[in-house]
Amino acid sequence: MANPYDSLNLFDLSITTPSERYGRTSASNQQQESEESKPPAKPSSGVWKSARVQRRQKENETLNPGPSNHNREVRTQSEPRPEPSNLVPGPYNGPLKTGPALLVRDYLRAQDPVFKSLDDLRDKGWKNPAGDTHFRNLQTASDNANLKTREAFYEKFKTVGQEMHKSTNVFNVNPPLTTTTGSQTLTTISHSPREPPNALNLCMAPGGYTWAFLQQHPDAHVCGITLPENMGGHPMLLPHSLEDPRVEVQFLDLTMLATEYGVPLSEIPTTHPEHNKFTSAQPFTSPPQGFSLVMCDGQVLRTHERASCRQELESKRLTTAQLILGLQRIREGGTLVILLHKVDAWDTVLLLRAFDSFSDICLFKPTESHMVRSSFYLIAKRVRCRSKEAEEAVRGWKEGWWKATFGGVEGMGVEVVDDELFVKSVIEEYGERLVSLGRPVWRIQRDALRKAEYAK
């Protein structure tokens, strides 16, 4: 008998909008969302006392006072951007529904026929009600998943992990790292061949990627952070994960590690709806030399109960949290893997550009699962985490986490939008590289959508 869950996408729990399914937002929908009337922002309560918080509140006063922009900060080209952080402002810097995304899309349509054909199929899927029905049914099945369904998800994670390693050799965690200092060239490795490799798995549950890594390195040690089940997280299905001495798991919401992300608890306003949920915990600071492999597989779950103020910018908070923690735990020359969505999204463009400046990157999209989705993996090898570029990136992501969490006149998050001149300068500089990276991913999604009834 056929498995009734074979058609379920491995990432269905995070599906919320058609644009996330296909990686497409129609022009009419963009206009409708930008013109949607929203209540005006209320003035800040003034409970923030530190000089840094006061400075940031003053910066947020530059917000457009119009009612539809109460949660959006527009950064203009004239504002200072210290190098190289202007190249790596992070995933908080550009929504998929406004100007930057359209500029990137128009460039890619003109430059790459594979992307153009994919974009046309995305548009068809967006407009076809059958697509909404299809994904709504998957959502219902995912939200009411029983043990059999969750085990099917776990098996697919295992399959993706194996395919990823076969395609990219990602679990080979001691590639040589060559650095040049003046006239001297040094070659190091990410860990001693004599010591067992170690890995940090962020958003670990259900544990399929950890299983795949341990298949390659049975003597490895894996540390993991994952959302507790009682908060809406996935159950851990890795066999004997709580008893296995090779596996160490901490159950927590990693988006709330305020101290880790540069914000002391004393600076968190008591008026924030979840002020008492932020923590000073800094998990897995040992081993001191860092982890050989960091896997970031987090995505926002509909089943995760959280304050309403976190809904709109939660994906940015989660992505920046993983990036900060990952770069602060990886060892020099290590490998980082992160799940992303839509190569052509503006925030993704900036993220790829950032990692390209301090690591050797490639993109991987499975051919066994979620082909019709825009999801893919960035694999960054030989990460130079001590480089100036990496340190600037982490500082930018910390600022991004702060803005998405505490920014805005109400202190509950603000979205930053880069201006047109900056977007065009990035496209001019990085566009050709973006096409070469994205084309294999776009081809897989395009070929899958061609077979989907709702995209015909």
C-alpha positions as CSV (number, residue, x, y, z in Angstrom):
1,M,0.0,0.0,0.0
2,A,1.3,3.4,-0.9
3,N,2.4,5.7,1.9
4,P,-0.4,8.4,2.2
5,Y,2.2,10.9,3.2
6,D,4.5,10.5,0.3
7,S,3.0,13.7,-1.3
8,L,3.5,15.8,1.8
9,N,6.3,18.3,1.5
10,L,9.0,18.1,4.1
11,F,8.6,21.8,4.8
12,D,4.8,22.1,4.9
13,L,4.6,23.1,8.5
14,S,6.1,26.5,7.6
15,I,3.9,27.2,4.5
16,T,1.9,30.4,5.1
17,T,1.5,32.2,1.8
18,P,1.4,31.4,-1.9
19,S,4.6,33.5,-2.3
20,E,6.4,31.2,0.1
21,R,5.2,28.2,-1.8
22,Y,6.3,29.3,-5.3
23,G,8.7,32.1,-4.4
24,R,6.5,34.6,-6.2
25,T,4.5,37.7,-5.3
26,S,2.2,39.2,-7.9
27,A,2.3,42.9,-8.8
28,S,-1.3,43.3,-8.0
29,N,-0.8,41.7,-4.6
30,Q,2.2,44.0,-3.9
31,Q,0.1,47.1,-4.6
32,Q,-2.8,45.8,-2.5
33,E,-0.5,45.1,0.5
34,S,1.4,48.4,0.2
35,E,-1.9,50.3,0.1
36,E,-3.5,48.4,2.9
37,S,-4.7,50.7,5.6
38,K,-3.2,50.2,9.0
39,P,-3.7,52.0,12.3
40,P,-1.1,54.7,13.0
41,A,1.7,53.9,15.4
42,K,1.4,54.8,19.0
43,P,4.2,56.9,20.6
44,S,6.9,55.1,22.6
45,S,6.2,54.7,26.3
46,G,9.6,56.0,27.1
47,V,10.6,53.1,29.4
48,W,14.0,52.6,27.6
49,K,16.7,54.2,29.7
50,S,20.1,53.3,28.2
51,A,22.0,55.6,25.8
52,R,22.1,52.9,23.2
53,V,18.3,52.3,23.3
54,Q,17.7,56.1,23.3
55,R,19.9,56.4,20.2
56,R,18.0,53.6,18.4
57,Q,14.7,55.1,19.3
58,K,15.9,58.4,17.8
59,E,16.9,56.5,14.6
60,N,13.4,55.0,14.4
61,E,11.8,58.5,14.4
62,T,12.9,58.7,10.8
63,L,10.1,56.3,9.9
64,N,7.5,57.5,7.4
65,P,4.6,58.6,9.6
66,G,2.1,57.3,7.1
67,P,-0.3,54.7,8.6
68,S,0.8,52.0,6.2
69,N,4.4,52.3,7.2
70,H,4.3,52.1,10.9
71,N,6.5,49.0,10.9
72,R,8.9,49.9,8.1
73,E,12.1,51.9,8.2
74,V,13.4,53.2,4.9
75,R,17.2,53.5,4.7
76,T,18.3,55.9,2.0
77,Q,21.4,55.8,-0.1
78,S,22.7,59.0,1.6
79,E,22.8,57.4,5.0
80,P,26.3,56.1,6.0
81,R,27.0,52.4,5.4
82,P,30.4,51.4,6.9
83,E,32.3,49.0,4.7
84,P,31.9,46.1,4.4
85,S,28.7,45.8,6.5
86,N,26.8,47.6,3.7
87,L,27.4,44.5,1.6
88,V,26.1,42.2,4.3
89,P,23.2,44.0,6.2
90,G,21.5,40.6,6.6
91,P,18.1,39.1,5.9
92,Y,16.3,41.8,7.8
93,N,17.0,44.3,5.0
94,G,14.5,43.8,2.3
95,P,10.9,42.4,2.1
96,L,9.9,40.3,-0.8
97,K,6.9,42.5,-1.5
98,T,8.5,45.8,-2.3
99,G,11.0,47.5,-4.6
100,P,14.2,45.5,-4.1
101,A,12.6,42.2,-5.0
102,L,11.1,43.7,-8.2
103,L,14.4,45.2,-9.2
104,V,16.2,41.8,-8.7
105,R,13.4,40.0,-10.5
106,D,13.5,42.3,-13.6
107,Y,17.3,42.0,-13.8
108,L,17.1,38.2,-13.6
109,R,14.3,37.9,-16.2
110,A,16.4,39.9,-18.6
111,Q,19.6,37.9,-17.9
112,D,18.7,34.3,-17.5
113,P,16.1,32.3,-19.6
114,V,15.9,29.6,-16.9
115,F,14.8,32.1,-14.3
116,K,12.4,33.8,-16.8
117,S,10.6,30.5,-17.5
118,L,10.4,29.7,-13.8
119,D,9.0,33.2,-13.0
120,D,6.3,32.7,-15.6
121,L,5.3,29.4,-14.0
122,R,5.3,30.9,-10.5
123,D,2.9,33.6,-11.8
124,K,0.6,30.9,-13.1
125,G,0.7,29.0,-9.8
126,W,0.0,32.2,-7.9
127,K,-3.1,33.0,-10.0
128,N,-4.5,29.5,-10.0
129,P,-6.9,28.8,-7.1
130,A,-6.1,25.1,-7.4
131,G,-2.7,25.8,-6.0
132,D,-4.2,27.4,-2.9
133,T,-6.4,24.3,-2.5
134,H,-3.4,21.9,-2.9
135,F,-1.3,23.7,-0.3
136,R,-4.2,24.3,2.1
137,N,-4.8,20.5,2.2
138,L,-1.1,19.9,2.9
139,Q,-1.2,22.5,5.7
140,T,-4.2,20.8,7.3
141,A,-2.5,17.5,7.2
142,S,0.7,19.0,8.7
143,D,-1.1,20.9,11.5
144,N,-2.8,17.7,12.5
145,A,0.1,15.4,12.0
146,N,0.0,12.1,13.8
147,L,3.0,10.0,14.7
148,K,3.0,8.3,11.3
149,T,3.1,11.6,9.5
150,R,5.9,12.9,11.6
151,E,7.9,9.7,11.1
152,A,7.5,10.3,7.3
153,F,8.9,13.8,7.7
154,Y,11.8,12.4,9.7
155,E,12.6,9.9,7.0
156,K,12.6,12.6,4.4
157,F,15.0,14.7,6.4
158,K,17.3,11.7,6.5
159,T,17.0,11.3,2.7
160,V,17.8,14.9,2.1
161,G,20.8,14.8,4.4
162,Q,22.2,11.8,2.5
163,E,21.5,13.4,-0.9
164,M,23.2,16.6,0.3
165,H,26.3,14.8,1.3
166,K,26.4,12.7,-1.8
167,S,26.1,15.8,-4.0
168,T,28.3,18.3,-2.0
169,N,30.5,16.2,0.4
170,V,29.2,18.5,3.1
171,F,29.9,16.1,6.0
172,N,33.6,16.0,5.1
173,V,34.4,18.5,7.9
174,N,38.2,18.8,7.6
175,P,38.8,20.3,4.2
176,P,42.1,22.3,4.0
177,L,41.9,26.0,4.6
178,T,44.5,28.2,3.0
179,T,45.2,31.7,4.3
180,T,47.7,34.2,3.1
181,T,49.5,36.6,5.4
182,G,51.8,38.9,3.5
183,S,54.0,36.7,1.5
184,Q,53.4,33.6,3.6
185,T,50.7,31.1,2.8
186,L,49.4,28.8,5.6
187,T,47.3,25.7,5.2
188,T,45.2,24.5,8.2
189,I,42.3,22.1,8.6
190,S,39.0,22.6,10.5
191,H,39.9,19.9,13.1
192,S,42.6,17.5,13.7
193,P,42.2,14.2,11.8
194,R,42.9,12.4,15.0
195,E,40.0,13.9,17.0
196,P,36.4,13.0,16.3
197,P,34.5,15.7,14.4
198,N,31.7,17.7,16.1
199,A,28.6,19.5,14.9
200,L,26.1,22.0,16.1
201,N,22.6,21.5,14.8
202,L,20.3,24.5,15.2
203,C,16.6,23.7,15.1
204,M,17.6,20.0,15.3
205,A,14.2,18.2,15.6
206,P,13.2,15.7,14.3
207,G,16.9,14.9,13.9
208,G,17.2,13.6,10.3
209,Y,20.3,15.6,9.5
210,T,22.0,14.6,12.7
211,W,21.3,11.0,11.8
212,A,22.9,11.5,8.3
213,F,26.0,13.2,9.9
214,L,26.4,10.3,12.4
215,Q,26.2,7.8,9.5
216,Q,29.3,9.4,8.1
217,H,31.0,9.9,11.5
218,P,29.8,7.3,14.0
219,D,32.3,8.7,16.6
220,A,31.2,12.3,16.2
221,H,29.6,14.5,18.9
222,V,26.6,16.5,18.0
223,C,25.1,19.4,20.0
224,G,21.6,20.6,19.2
225,I,19.1,23.3,20.0
226,T,15.4,22.8,19.2
227,L,12.1,24.3,20.0
228,P,10.3,22.4,22.8
229,E,7.3,20.3,21.8
230,N,5.1,22.2,24.3
231,M,5.9,25.4,22.4
232,G,4.9,23.9,19.1
233,G,8.2,22.3,18.1
234,H,8.8,19.1,16.3
235,P,9.3,15.9,18.4
236,M,12.8,14.4,18.5
237,L,12.7,11.2,16.5
238,L,16.4,10.4,16.4
239,P,16.6,7.0,18.1
240,H,17.8,7.2,21.7
241,S,18.7,10.9,21.2
242,L,18.3,11.7,24.9
243,E,20.4,8.7,26.0
244,D,23.0,8.7,23.3
245,P,26.3,10.1,24.7
246,R,27.2,11.4,21.3
247,V,24.1,13.7,21.2
248,E,23.4,16.6,23.5
249,V,20.2,18.6,23.1
250,Q,18.9,21.8,24.7
251,F,15.3,22.6,24.3
252,L,14.7,26.4,23.9
253,D,13.5,29.1,21.5
254,L,16.8,30.3,20.0
255,T,15.3,33.6,18.9
256,M,15.2,34.7,22.5
257,L,18.9,34.5,23.4
258,A,19.2,38.3,23.9
259,T,22.6,38.3,25.5
260,E,24.0,36.1,22.8
261,Y,22.8,38.6,20.2
262,G,24.3,41.6,22.0
263,V,21.4,42.9,24.1
264,P,21.7,42.7,27.9
265,L,18.5,41.8,29.7
266,S,18.7,45.1,31.5
267,E,18.0,46.9,28.1
268,I,14.8,44.9,27.3
269,P,11.7,47.1,28.0
270,T,9.2,45.9,30.5
271,T,6.5,46.9,28.1
272,H,7.5,44.3,25.6
273,P,4.8,41.5,25.6
274,E,7.5,38.8,26.1
275,H,10.1,40.7,28.1
276,N,10.3,37.9,30.7
277,K,11.0,35.3,28.1
278,F,14.3,36.6,26.8
279,T,17.3,34.9,28.3
280,S,21.0,35.5,29.0
281,A,21.7,31.8,28.2
282,Q,24.7,31.3,25.8
283,P,24.5,27.6,24.9
284,F,27.4,25.4,23.8
285,T,30.3,27.7,24.3
286,S,32.4,24.6,24.6
287,P,34.5,23.4,22.8
288,P,36.4,26.6,22.8
289,Q,37.8,26.1,19.3
290,G,34.3,25.8,17.9
291,F,32.4,23.3,15.9
292,S,33.5,21.7,12.6
293,L,30.0,21.8,11.2
294,V,27.1,24.1,11.9
295,M,23.7,23.1,10.5
296,C,20.9,25.8,10.5
297,D,17.6,24.3,9.5
298,G,15.2,26.6,11.3
299,Q,11.9,27.8,9.8
300,V,9.0,29.6,11.4
301,L,6.3,27.1,12.4
302,R,2.6,27.9,12.5
303,T,2.3,25.6,15.5
304,H,4.7,27.8,17.5
305,E,2.7,29.9,19.9
306,R,4.1,33.4,20.3
307,A,3.1,37.0,20.8
308,S,1.2,38.7,17.9
309,C,4.0,41.4,17.6
310,R,6.4,38.6,16.5
311,Q,4.3,37.3,13.6
312,E,5.4,39.6,10.8
313,L,9.1,39.6,11.3
314,E,9.6,36.2,13.0
315,S,11.4,34.7,9.9
316,K,13.9,37.5,10.0
317,R,14.5,37.1,13.7
318,L,15.0,33.3,13.3
319,T,17.4,33.7,10.4
320,T,19.5,36.3,12.0
321,A,19.5,34.3,15.3
322,Q,20.8,31.2,13.5
323,L,23.5,33.2,11.6
324,I,24.8,35.0,14.7
325,L,24.9,31.8,16.8
326,G,26.3,29.8,14.0
327,L,29.2,32.2,13.2
328,Q,30.0,32.6,16.9
329,R,30.2,28.8,17.4
330,I,31.9,27.6,14.2
331,R,35.6,27.0,14.2
332,E,38.0,28.6,11.6
333,G,37.7,26.7,8.4
334,G,34.5,24.9,9.4
335,T,31.4,24.3,7.3
336,L,28.0,26.0,7.7
337,V,24.7,24.9,6.1
338,I,21.6,27.0,6.3
339,L,18.1,26.5,4.8
340,L,17.0,29.5,2.8
341,H,14.1,30.4,0.5
342,K,14.1,32.0,-3.0
343,V,17.6,32.7,-4.4
344,D,16.2,35.8,-6.1
345,A,14.8,37.4,-2.9
346,W,16.6,40.6,-1.9
347,D,17.5,39.4,1.6
348,T,18.9,36.2,0.2
349,V,21.0,38.1,-2.4
350,L,22.6,40.0,0.5
351,L,23.1,36.9,2.5
352,L,24.8,35.0,-0.4
353,R,27.0,38.1,-1.1
354,A,28.0,38.1,2.5
355,F,29.1,34.5,2.7
356,D,30.8,34.8,-0.6
357,S,33.2,37.3,1.0
358,F,34.5,35.0,3.7
359,S,33.8,31.4,2.6
360,D,33.5,29.1,-0.4
361,I,29.9,28.7,-1.2
362,C,27.6,26.5,-3.2
363,L,23.8,26.0,-3.3
364,F,22.0,22.7,-3.0
365,K,18.4,21.9,-3.8
366,P,17.2,18.3,-3.3
367,T,15.7,16.4,-6.1
368,E,13.7,14.0,-3.9
369,S,11.7,16.5,-1.9
370,H,10.2,20.0,-2.1
371,M,11.2,20.5,-5.7
372,V,8.2,22.8,-6.4
373,R,9.2,25.0,-3.5
374,S,11.7,27.8,-3.6
375,S,13.6,26.3,-0.7
376,F,17.3,25.5,-1.0
377,Y,20.5,25.2,1.1
378,L,23.5,27.4,1.2
379,I,26.6,25.4,2.0
380,A,29.5,27.5,3.1
381,K,32.8,25.7,3.4
382,R,36.2,26.9,4.7
383,V,34.4,29.6,6.7
384,R,36.9,32.3,7.7
385,C,35.0,33.3,10.8
386,R,37.8,35.4,12.2
387,S,38.0,37.6,9.1
388,K,37.0,41.2,9.0
389,E,34.2,40.4,6.6
390,A,32.7,37.7,8.9
391,E,32.9,39.9,12.0
392,E,31.2,42.8,10.1
393,A,28.5,40.4,9.0
394,V,27.8,39.3,12.6
395,R,27.6,42.9,13.7
396,G,25.1,43.6,11.0
397,W,23.0,40.5,11.8
398,K,22.9,41.5,15.5
399,E,21.6,44.9,14.5
400,G,19.1,43.2,12.3
401,W,17.9,41.0,15.1
402,W,17.5,44.0,17.4
403,K,15.6,46.0,14.8
404,A,13.3,43.0,14.0
405,T,12.7,42.5,17.8
406,F,12.7,45.9,19.4
407,G,12.8,48.5,16.6
408,G,10.1,50.9,15.6
409,V,8.3,53.6,17.6
410,E,6.4,50.9,19.6
411,G,9.6,49.0,20.3
412,M,8.2,45.7,18.9
413,G,10.1,45.4,15.6
414,V,10.6,47.3,12.4
415,E,11.4,46.2,8.9
416,V,14.3,47.9,7.1
417,V,14.0,48.6,3.4
418,D,17.1,49.5,1.3
419,D,16.7,52.2,-1.3
420,E,16.7,51.8,-5.0
421,L,20.3,53.2,-5.6
422,F,21.8,50.7,-3.2
423,V,19.8,47.8,-4.6
424,K,20.9,48.7,-8.2
425,S,24.6,48.9,-7.1
426,V,24.4,45.4,-5.6
427,I,22.8,44.0,-8.7
428,E,25.4,45.6,-10.9
429,E,28.2,44.2,-8.7
430,Y,26.8,40.7,-7.8
431,G,24.2,40.0,-10.5
432,E,26.4,37.8,-12.7
433,R,27.5,35.7,-9.7
434,L,23.9,35.4,-8.5
435,V,22.8,34.0,-11.9
436,S,25.6,31.4,-11.8
437,L,24.7,30.3,-8.3
438,G,20.9,30.3,-8.8
439,R,20.5,28.7,-12.2
440,P,20.7,25.0,-11.0
441,V,18.2,25.7,-8.2
442,W,15.8,27.5,-10.6
443,R,16.1,24.7,-13.1
444,I,15.0,22.1,-10.5
445,Q,12.0,24.1,-9.4
446,R,11.0,25.0,-12.9
447,D,11.1,21.4,-14.1
448,A,9.0,20.4,-11.1
449,L,6.4,23.2,-11.6
450,R,6.0,22.2,-15.2
451,K,4.6,18.9,-14.0
452,A,2.3,20.5,-11.4
453,E,-1.4,20.9,-12.5
454,Y,-1.8,24.2,-10.7
455,A,1.1,25.8,-12.6
456,K,-0.1,24.9,-16.1
